């Protein structure tokens, strides 16, 4: 299919390209930026006047709920949500049922996702069998099946010797280990430790649960030379430790969720279960440090932490409610909101959703690697076209995700996605854009 995107403001954060021009697409690739070949005859022309043409978003944390949790989300619904949010590539954690610890399961998931011709799916394999923290998985076989890294998802790895062996093994083959820093015995509460949790009578998760785990991870990275991606940093102390590790030259990257970037524990209000999240929402000083860390590059990427939860699991007392919130369709709007509210600006807001997560994934992207998260001539045509002035209100019932619970229900959002192109094919067109 040949597509011509006309009159849009083309922004490529990776190269800092930013100007109004046309983009021509053919055979799944960008054939020209700026000067369209005279003989180019498009099948479809998109008038992007007033819109921004950006690389497709790359989300490093989105649960699709298949296999095993189809009552909370299915590939069809969650990938439809992804392209409606401008997300053309996403990484899914291995905590499905069964766990992604066998090559056959990974291949089946990849095959199912590819048949839908929507967002690209990059699975993480389980670091240990069944995520039990005892026996390492066959990382080579899982990588050959399509895994881009290895993770324990939300299950803390209590055995330091197992973590050491995992990092040694991963380092030998150049794999990345994705870890959410949480000490097992300190991280079992439901809200961030502090005055609010005490007043509400909720069990607390102290900042030490994150920092102790970070110290352990960094010591093991020093010993093994492994590459580690830290998932969803949540505290000011955690951000400071990551900055120190990076200054030392350790091979670490990290991300933060849209929830921690915008919300604090005060938003829990009167036991609002939509705010029951993992990691828990922390205090304002933590949020401020996270916002600054994302702006200055200490934090590499912003993730939706998309975790669809069904109605029955959310309409429970706060401490019993299942943690999680839908986020794929909110990722772009919340990034742009942060960019506008802070001094980070639009370029950085788009970078933490495109070129930066692509850099985190690196050579695990295979054939996509050379142009992922970028708009370059000859590169793969994964593109998000959005209207920066297109304000919209978050209405849970209007979300395409099967999970309707979000802390941002009723919030005004900037940046409405108009078109999403994946591999040169139109994967999403907003209803109003088609008129």
C-alpha positions as CSV (number, residue, x, y, z in Angstrom):
1,X,0.0,0.0,0.0
2,X,1.2,3.5,-0.9
3,X,0.3,6.3,1.6
4,X,1.1,10.0,1.4
5,X,1.0,12.0,4.6
6,X,0.7,15.7,3.6
7,X,1.2,19.0,5.4
8,X,2.0,17.6,8.8
9,X,4.6,18.8,11.3
10,X,7.1,15.9,11.2
11,X,8.9,15.4,14.5
12,X,11.6,12.8,14.8
13,X,13.1,13.0,18.4
14,X,16.0,10.7,17.6
15,X,17.4,13.1,15.0
16,X,15.7,16.2,16.4
17,X,14.1,16.7,13.0
18,X,11.1,19.1,13.2
19,X,9.5,20.7,10.2
20,X,6.3,20.8,8.2
21,X,6.7,18.4,5.2
22,X,5.3,15.4,3.4
23,X,6.0,11.7,4.2
24,X,5.7,9.1,1.4
25,X,5.3,5.4,2.3
26,X,5.5,2.3,0.1
27,X,6.1,-1.4,0.7
28,X,6.0,-0.8,4.4
29,X,8.8,1.7,4.4
30,X,9.3,5.5,4.3
31,X,10.4,6.3,0.8
32,X,10.8,10.0,1.2
33,X,10.7,12.8,3.8
34,X,10.2,16.3,2.4
35,X,10.5,15.9,-1.4
36,X,8.0,13.3,-2.7
37,X,9.1,11.5,-5.9
38,X,7.2,12.9,-8.9
39,X,6.0,9.5,-10.0
40,X,4.7,8.5,-6.5
41,X,1.0,7.5,-6.8
42,X,-0.5,6.9,-3.4
43,X,-3.5,4.6,-2.7
44,X,-4.4,6.8,0.2
45,X,-3.6,10.5,1.0
46,X,-3.7,11.7,4.6
47,X,-4.1,15.5,5.1
48,X,-2.2,16.0,8.4
49,X,-2.7,19.8,8.4
50,X,-2.4,21.0,12.0
51,X,-1.3,17.5,13.1
52,X,2.1,16.1,14.3
53,X,3.6,13.2,12.4
54,X,5.7,11.2,14.9
55,X,7.3,7.8,15.1
56,X,4.9,5.1,16.4
57,X,5.0,4.9,20.2
58,X,6.9,2.0,21.8
59,X,5.4,1.0,25.2
60,X,7.8,-1.1,27.4
61,X,5.1,-2.4,29.7
62,X,1.6,-3.5,28.6
63,X,-0.2,-6.6,29.7
64,X,-2.4,-8.1,27.0
65,X,-4.0,-10.7,29.4
66,X,-3.6,-13.6,27.0
67,X,-3.2,-16.4,27.7
68,X,-5.1,-17.2,30.8
69,X,-6.8,-13.9,31.8
70,X,-9.2,-13.4,28.9
71,X,-11.9,-12.2,31.2
72,X,-9.7,-9.1,31.8
73,X,-8.4,-8.5,28.3
74,X,-7.9,-10.2,24.9
75,X,-5.4,-9.7,22.2
76,X,-8.1,-8.2,19.9
77,X,-9.3,-5.6,22.5
78,X,-5.9,-4.7,23.9
79,X,-4.1,-4.4,20.5
80,X,-7.1,-2.3,19.2
81,X,-6.5,-0.1,22.3
82,X,-2.8,0.1,21.5
83,X,-3.2,1.4,17.9
84,X,-5.9,3.8,19.0
85,X,-3.3,5.2,21.4
86,X,-0.7,5.5,18.7
87,X,1.3,2.6,20.1
88,X,2.9,0.6,17.3
89,X,5.1,-1.7,19.4
90,X,4.7,-3.0,22.9
91,X,6.5,-5.2,25.3
92,X,4.4,-7.6,27.4
93,X,5.5,-9.2,30.7
94,X,5.6,-12.9,31.1
95,X,3.0,-13.2,34.0
96,X,0.3,-14.8,31.9
97,X,-1.3,-18.2,32.7
98,X,0.5,-20.3,31.8
99,X,3.7,-18.2,32.3
100,X,5.7,-17.4,29.2
101,X,8.5,-19.9,30.1
102,X,8.2,-22.2,27.1
103,X,9.1,-21.4,23.5
104,X,5.8,-22.8,22.2
105,X,3.8,-20.4,24.3
106,X,5.8,-17.4,23.1
107,X,5.5,-18.5,19.5
108,X,1.7,-19.0,19.8
109,X,1.4,-15.5,21.3
110,X,3.5,-13.9,18.6
111,X,1.5,-15.8,15.9
112,X,-1.8,-14.7,17.3
113,X,-0.7,-11.1,17.5
114,X,0.7,-11.0,14.0
115,X,-2.5,-12.3,12.5
116,X,-4.3,-9.3,13.9
117,X,-2.1,-6.9,11.9
118,X,-2.1,-4.2,14.6
119,X,0.6,-3.3,17.1
120,X,3.8,-5.3,17.1
121,X,4.1,-7.5,20.2
122,X,7.5,-8.2,21.9
123,X,7.2,-10.7,24.7
124,X,9.4,-10.9,27.7
125,X,10.3,-14.5,28.7
126,X,10.1,-15.6,32.3
127,X,13.5,-15.4,34.1
128,X,12.7,-18.5,36.2
129,X,10.3,-21.4,35.6
130,X,6.7,-20.5,36.5
131,X,8.2,-17.3,38.0
132,X,8.9,-19.3,41.2
133,X,12.4,-17.9,41.5
134,X,14.1,-21.4,41.7
135,X,15.1,-22.7,38.3
136,X,16.3,-20.6,35.4
137,X,14.4,-20.9,32.1
138,X,16.1,-21.8,28.7
139,X,16.9,-18.3,27.7
140,X,18.4,-19.2,24.4
141,X,15.4,-21.1,23.2
142,X,13.0,-18.4,24.5
143,X,15.0,-15.7,22.6
144,X,14.9,-17.8,19.4
145,X,11.1,-18.0,19.9
146,X,10.9,-14.2,20.0
147,X,11.6,-13.0,23.5
148,X,13.4,-9.6,23.8
149,X,14.5,-10.0,27.5
150,X,13.7,-11.9,30.7
151,X,11.7,-10.8,33.7
152,X,10.1,-11.9,36.9
153,X,7.2,-9.4,36.2
154,X,5.7,-8.5,39.7
155,X,7.2,-11.5,41.5
156,X,10.2,-10.5,43.6
157,X,13.3,-12.7,43.2
158,X,14.1,-13.5,46.9
159,X,17.1,-15.8,46.2
160,X,20.1,-13.6,45.4
161,X,22.1,-16.6,44.2
162,X,19.5,-17.3,41.6
163,X,19.6,-13.7,40.5
164,X,23.4,-13.8,40.3
165,X,23.2,-16.9,38.1
166,X,20.5,-15.4,35.9
167,X,22.6,-12.3,35.3
168,X,25.7,-14.3,34.6
169,X,23.8,-16.4,32.1
170,X,22.2,-13.4,30.5
171,X,25.5,-11.5,30.3
172,X,27.1,-14.5,28.5
173,X,24.6,-14.2,25.7
174,X,24.1,-10.4,25.7
175,X,20.5,-10.6,26.9
176,X,18.8,-7.9,29.0
177,X,17.2,-8.8,32.3
178,X,14.1,-6.7,33.2
179,X,13.6,-6.3,37.0
180,X,11.2,-4.3,39.0
181,X,13.2,-3.4,42.1
182,X,11.2,-4.6,45.2
183,X,12.5,-6.4,48.2
184,X,10.2,-9.4,48.8
185,X,9.4,-9.0,52.5
186,X,9.1,-5.2,52.5
187,X,7.0,-4.9,49.3
188,X,3.8,-6.7,50.3
189,X,1.7,-3.7,51.4
190,X,-1.0,-2.0,49.4
191,X,-0.1,1.7,49.7
192,X,3.1,3.8,50.0
193,X,4.3,4.1,53.6
194,X,3.5,7.5,55.0
195,X,0.9,9.6,56.9
196,X,-1.9,8.8,54.5
197,X,-1.5,5.0,54.6
198,X,-1.4,5.2,58.4
199,X,-4.5,7.4,58.6
200,X,-6.4,5.1,56.2
201,X,-5.2,2.0,58.1
202,X,-3.6,0.5,54.9
203,X,-0.5,-1.7,55.0
204,X,2.5,0.3,53.8
205,X,5.3,-0.3,51.3
206,X,8.4,1.6,52.3
207,X,10.8,3.3,50.0
208,X,13.4,0.9,51.4
209,X,11.7,-2.0,49.5
210,X,12.8,-0.3,46.3
211,X,16.2,1.0,47.4
212,X,17.4,-2.3,49.0
213,X,16.5,-4.1,45.8
214,X,18.3,-1.5,43.7
215,X,21.5,-1.8,45.8
216,X,21.4,-5.6,45.4
217,X,20.8,-5.4,41.6
218,X,23.7,-2.9,41.2
219,X,26.1,-5.0,43.2
220,X,25.3,-8.0,41.0
221,X,25.5,-5.9,37.8
222,X,29.0,-4.9,38.9
223,X,29.9,-8.5,39.5
224,X,28.5,-9.9,36.3
225,X,28.6,-7.1,33.7
226,X,25.0,-7.9,32.8
227,X,22.6,-5.4,31.3
228,X,19.5,-4.7,33.4
229,X,16.4,-2.7,32.6
230,X,14.7,-1.4,35.8
231,X,10.9,-1.4,35.5
232,X,8.7,1.4,37.0
233,X,10.9,3.2,39.4
234,X,8.6,4.9,42.0
235,X,10.7,6.9,44.5
236,X,13.0,9.9,44.7
237,X,15.6,7.8,46.5
238,X,15.3,5.2,43.6
239,X,15.9,7.9,41.0
240,X,19.0,9.1,42.8
241,X,20.4,5.6,43.0
242,X,19.8,5.1,39.3
243,X,21.5,8.4,38.5
244,X,24.5,7.3,40.6
245,X,24.7,3.9,38.9
246,X,24.6,5.5,35.4
247,X,27.3,8.0,36.4
248,X,29.4,5.0,37.4
249,X,28.9,3.5,33.9
250,X,26.8,0.5,34.9
251,X,24.7,-1.0,32.0
252,X,21.3,0.0,33.4
253,X,18.3,1.7,32.0
254,X,14.9,2.4,33.6
255,X,11.3,3.4,33.0
256,X,8.5,4.9,35.0
257,X,4.7,4.6,34.7
258,X,2.3,7.3,33.7
259,X,0.6,6.8,37.0
260,X,3.7,7.6,39.1
261,X,4.5,10.6,36.8
262,X,1.2,12.3,37.5
263,X,-0.4,11.0,40.7
264,X,0.5,10.9,44.4
265,X,-0.8,8.9,47.4
266,X,-3.2,11.8,48.2
267,X,-5.2,10.8,45.0
268,X,-6.3,7.6,46.8
269,X,-8.8,9.9,48.5
270,X,-11.4,7.8,50.3
271,X,-10.2,4.3,49.4
272,X,-10.6,4.8,45.6
273,X,-9.7,1.4,44.2
274,X,-8.9,2.9,40.8
275,X,-5.7,4.1,42.6
276,X,-4.8,0.6,43.7
277,X,-1.6,0.3,41.7
278,X,1.7,-1.6,41.7
279,X,4.0,0.1,42.5
280,X,1.9,2.1,44.9
281,X,1.5,5.9,44.4
282,X,4.1,7.8,46.5
283,X,4.4,11.3,48.0
284,X,4.7,14.5,46.0
285,X,8.5,14.7,46.5
286,X,8.8,11.3,44.8
287,X,6.6,12.4,41.9
288,X,8.6,15.6,41.5
289,X,11.9,13.6,41.4
290,X,10.4,11.3,38.8
291,X,9.3,14.1,36.6
292,X,12.8,15.7,36.8
293,X,14.5,12.3,36.3
294,X,12.5,11.7,33.1
295,X,13.3,15.2,31.8
296,X,17.1,15.0,32.5
297,X,17.5,11.4,31.1
298,X,18.1,9.6,34.4
299,X,14.8,7.8,33.5
300,X,14.9,6.5,29.9
301,X,11.3,5.8,29.0
302,X,7.7,6.4,30.0
303,X,5.4,3.3,30.0
304,X,1.6,2.9,30.2
305,X,1.9,0.0,32.7
306,X,-1.3,-1.1,31.0
307,X,-3.0,-3.7,33.2
308,X,-6.6,-4.3,32.4
309,X,-8.6,-5.4,35.5
310,X,-12.2,-6.6,35.3
311,X,-15.1,-5.1,37.2
312,X,-15.4,-7.7,39.9
313,X,-11.7,-7.5,40.9
314,X,-11.8,-3.7,41.2
315,X,-15.1,-3.2,43.0
316,X,-13.7,-4.5,46.3
317,X,-12.3,-2.8,49.4
318,X,-9.1,-1.0,48.5
319,X,-6.7,-3.5,50.1
320,X,-8.5,-6.4,48.4
321,X,-8.9,-4.9,45.0
322,X,-6.6,-6.2,42.2
323,X,-3.9,-3.7,41.4
324,X,-3.7,-2.3,37.9
325,X,-5.2,0.2,35.4
326,X,-5.7,0.6,31.7
327,X,-3.2,2.9,30.1
328,X,-2.5,2.3,26.4
329,X,-4.9,4.9,25.1
330,X,-3.7,7.5,27.7
331,X,0.1,7.2,27.2
332,X,0.5,9.8,24.5
333,X,-1.9,12.4,26.1
334,X,-0.2,12.0,29.6
335,X,3.3,12.3,28.1
336,X,2.3,15.5,26.2
337,X,0.6,16.8,29.3
338,X,3.9,16.3,31.3
339,X,5.9,17.8,28.5
340,X,3.7,20.9,28.5
341,X,3.5,21.2,32.3
342,X,7.2,20.8,32.9
343,X,10.2,22.4,31.1
344,X,10.8,19.1,29.2
345,X,8.8,20.2,26.1
346,X,7.3,18.2,23.3
347,X,10.6,16.8,21.9
348,X,11.5,15.1,25.2
349,X,7.9,14.0,25.7
350,X,7.9,12.2,22.4
351,X,11.5,10.9,22.8
352,X,10.6,8.9,26.0
353,X,7.9,7.2,24.0
354,X,9.8,6.5,20.8
355,X,13.6,6.7,20.3
356,X,14.5,6.2,24.0
357,X,12.5,2.9,24.4
358,X,13.9,1.8,21.1
359,X,17.4,2.3,22.5
360,X,16.5,0.3,25.6
361,X,15.4,-2.6,23.4
362,X,18.4,-2.3,21.2
363,X,19.5,-5.3,19.1
364,X,16.6,-7.4,20.5
365,X,14.4,-5.6,17.9
366,X,16.1,-7.6,15.1
367,X,15.2,-6.3,11.6
368,X,13.4,-3.3,13.1
369,X,16.5,-2.2,15.0
370,X,17.9,0.3,12.5
371,X,14.9,2.5,12.3
372,X,12.7,1.7,15.4
373,X,11.3,4.8,17.1
374,X,12.5,7.0,14.3
375,X,11.3,8.6,11.0
376,X,14.1,8.0,8.5
377,X,14.2,7.5,4.8
378,X,14.2,3.7,4.2
379,X,13.1,3.0,7.7
380,X,10.1,0.9,8.7
381,X,6.9,3.0,8.5
382,X,5.5,2.8,12.0
383,X,3.9,6.2,12.4
384,X,1.5,8.0,14.8
385,X,-0.3,11.1,13.5
386,X,-2.0,13.1,16.2
387,X,-3.7,16.4,16.7
388,X,-1.9,18.3,19.6
389,X,-4.8,20.6,20.0
390,X,-7.4,17.8,20.0
391,X,-8.5,17.8,23.6
392,X,-10.6,14.9,24.8
393,X,-12.1,13.6,28.0
394,X,-11.3,10.2,29.4
395,X,-14.5,8.3,29.4
396,X,-13.9,4.7,30.5
397,X,-16.8,3.2,28.5
398,X,-15.4,4.7,25.3
399,X,-12.0,3.1,25.8
400,X,-11.2,0.2,23.4
401,X,-9.4,-1.8,26.1
402,X,-11.5,-4.4,27.9
403,X,-10.2,-2.9,31.1
404,X,-12.3,0.2,31.9
405,X,-10.6,1.2,35.1
406,X,-8.3,4.2,35.1
407,X,-7.2,6.8,37.7
408,X,-7.6,9.4,35.0
409,X,-11.4,8.9,34.4
410,X,-13.0,12.3,33.7
411,X,-9.6,14.0,33.1
412,X,-9.0,16.3,30.1
413,X,-6.3,15.0,27.8
414,X,-4.3,16.8,25.1
415,X,-3.2,15.0,21.9
416,X,-5.9,13.0,20.1
417,X,-4.6,10.3,17.8
418,X,-5.9,10.6,14.3
419,X,-4.1,7.9,12.4
420,X,-1.8,5.0,13.3
421,X,0.3,3.2,10.6
422,X,2.1,0.0,11.4
423,X,4.5,-1.4,8.8
424,X,3.1,0.8,6.1
425,X,-0.5,-0.3,6.7
426,X,-3.2,1.9,8.2
427,X,-4.0,0.2,11.6
428,X,-6.2,2.9,13.0
429,X,-8.2,5.9,11.8
430,X,-10.1,8.0,14.2
431,X,-13.9,8.1,13.3
432,X,-13.8,11.9,12.8
433,X,-10.6,11.6,10.7
434,X,-12.3,9.4,8.1
435,X,-15.0,12.0,7.2
